[in-house]
Amino acid sequence: MSDQYISIKASTWHRESHGLYDYESSNISKRKLKITSESIIVQTSDKVLSIQKSAHYEQSSDTKFLLSLSKSDSNYIIEPNKSIFQEKGFNYETPWLVLKNLKGTSGYILSEGDVIRLGKVELKIKEIKGSRKNKTQKNIIKSRDIFLGGIGGHTKILNNSQLPLDIKVLHEDNDEAFQCRICLNDDNSIENPLIAPCKCTGSMGLIHLECLQRWLSSKVATRETNNSLSYSWKSLECELCKFKYPDRIQIKEKIVDLLFIKKPENNFIVLESVGPALGGQSNMSKTVNVISFQDRNIIRLGRGHDSDIRLPDISVSRDHANIKFTNAGLFLDDISSKFGTLVKIKKPILLTPNSKFSIQCGRSLLEINIKKPFNFFACLGVCNKHKNSEDISRPIRDVTEENISQNLDHSS
């Protein structure tokens, strides 16, 4: 393994556009890199370069850091941790696994926690039910298993800041005159308690749980098709104190959903929008799609009006990607899209021999392959092993004995 090296074919699209790479454009710069030591891959203008980690490098204003390649026990590892660059104040491009032009695979097996990207649109896999789930607890992924999923799944136990908000509840035996600010009723029960969910105080500080849920649900726009339900809403916040309500809260150690999201009993996936609103719709800041596989095994995602999940953004192709339901898992596959179907890489990737895959970092595409230097004698042994009896009768001995000895004589 010590003599292996990394071969990278780098292509850079000449146009800067929201971190997109045009897979149909011929307006690109190409470059081949051979990595034989721990290195950093950078993009300067329209050129991709490799720099040894031990070397001093002065970055320019247009330099962007793409990948960090380290070594562990003679094996190369791709480190996607952006803090490596951020702590030094470097410009950094997020690495994405490319699902275009895949050979020998049905696509990428989705896991809960994965973030996928279609054009500029990012979607997070919030929940999968009914199909086999991948083991996402692995902290490192081998490149030969990269399309089996798990590169963006959950790896950590939630810390206190990530847990649902713990809400104060008015005690059922409280005799003071408190009432709900919506229904003006003072009923207070275990099933429907009076809670203080925001920063409002006084007579406006308490509200029934069910009243809050109904009020928030009235702010949600719903779109239904044969196989999916889409929920879209603004940032849900208190109209008085502007506190932003979370999707979930905790009441006496019980997790409660504030929004009513209808889900099938089985065989479904939940996708949540990440980042800016779709299609420039500033009035819709978040979207949740519940996709059912009860009646069909393939769901289409795209900009077209006949798509099962319609993503109204110009960077999304009309027929962009498919999600296929199988007993082995949910497979995501690209349908010859212009700007690609990608999966965010959140975990280190251990590069193993005979594995080839592509990573997109901004407007640069990196085709990565692990190779070993050519060995004439090893190749000759393999060739001889597979020769038939007729080939063996040919004067191979002249090649191995005479020609090699002549080369040795010339070199001496």
Summary of the structure (lengths in Angstrom):
residues: 412
radius of gyration: 27.9
end to end distance: 30.8
largest distance: 105.9
contacts: 1192
relative contact order: 0.20
helix: 14%
strand: 36%
